[in-house]
Amino acid sequence: MLTLTGPVAREQATGLGDAVFALLAGPGAGARVVVCDVAGIGPPGLAAVDLLARLQLAARRAGGRIRLRAPDPALRALLDLVGLPVEVEGEAEEGEPALGVEVEVEPGEAAL
């Protein structure tokens, strides 16, 4: 897990991107997801979006992805606005039902 604190500076991106890549591609790396705690990232802005985009790119290059923990609603809105697809802890992954949601299957249909 990475804990990101603000204010966000562009210079952080390289070191943090390397850390994400190392966590996913290093020896014995079994996890395909790096959780990034963004509760202390500070006010959302383009610097935060740039940092998260670079972390997502590093994760994808290593065959994984990042997942955000405790994002501010304004940061979520900004990420949606710029079209940066990131997962948020506690939300269902795309194509997966949310936890606690039952999927109804009609007789004769294959269960998911």
N, C-alpha and C positions, 0 to 999 in steps of 0.2 A: 504494500500500500504506500502511496505517496500522499503526503500532506502538503497542500499548496497554500502558502500564505501571501498576503499582499503587502504593499502594492506590487502588482505584477510588473516585471521589467523584461524587456525583450531579451536581455542577456541570459535570463534563466532558461530559455527554451532549449538551448543546445545541451546543457548539462542534464536537464530533466528528460529531454528526449533520449539521451544516451542511457539514462537510468531505466526508462521504460523499456527500451530495446534490450538492455542487459537482463532485466527481470523476466522478459518473455523468451529470449533466445539463449540465455546463458546455460551452462551445464546444469542438468537436473531441473530445468524449468519445466514444470508440469502444468502450471496455470496458463490459461490463454487469455486471462483478463487481469488488468492492473486497475485496482480501485484507487481513484484520486479523490481525496477528501478536499472539497473546495469551500468548506464553510468559512474559512478565514481568508479567502482570496481577495476580499475587499470589494469595492464598488465595481460592478460589471462594466466592462468597456471593451474596446477593440483589442487592447493588449491581452486581456484574459481570453478572448475568442482566439486570437492568434496563438497563444500558448497552448490552449486545448487542441486546436487544429494540428499543431506540430506534434503534440503528444499522441494524438490519434494516428497520425501518419507514421510515427516511429513504431507504434504498436502494430499497425497493419503490416509494416515491412517485416516485423518479426513474427507475423502469423497470428496476431492476437488483436485485442481491442482494449479501450479504456472504459471504465464505468465510473460515473460521478457519484460521490456521496455528499449529501446535504447541500445541493446547489440552491442559491438564492433564486426565488421566482423570476427576478429581473434578468439574471444570467440565463436561466432556461429560455425565457422569451427571446433574448438576444441570440442565443444559439439557434433557436427555431427560425428567427428572422433571417439569419445568414445562411441557413440550410446546413448547419453542421450536425450530422447525425451522431449523437452520443447517447449511450444508455445511462439510466439513472438507477441507482440501487433502490430496490423495492418495487420497481415497475416491471411488468412482464416484458420479455424480449419480443421482438417482432415475430408474429406468427404463433406465439405461445399464449395460452390463456393466463390471465392474472391469477395469482395465488388465491385460493378460496373460491374460485369460480368453477362451477361444474359445467362441463360440456355435455349437452344432451345428444344422445345418439339414437336415431330411429332404428327400429328393428330391421335387420337386413343391411344396415350400413356398417362399414368398417369403423372401428373405434380409432381415435387418433393416438 
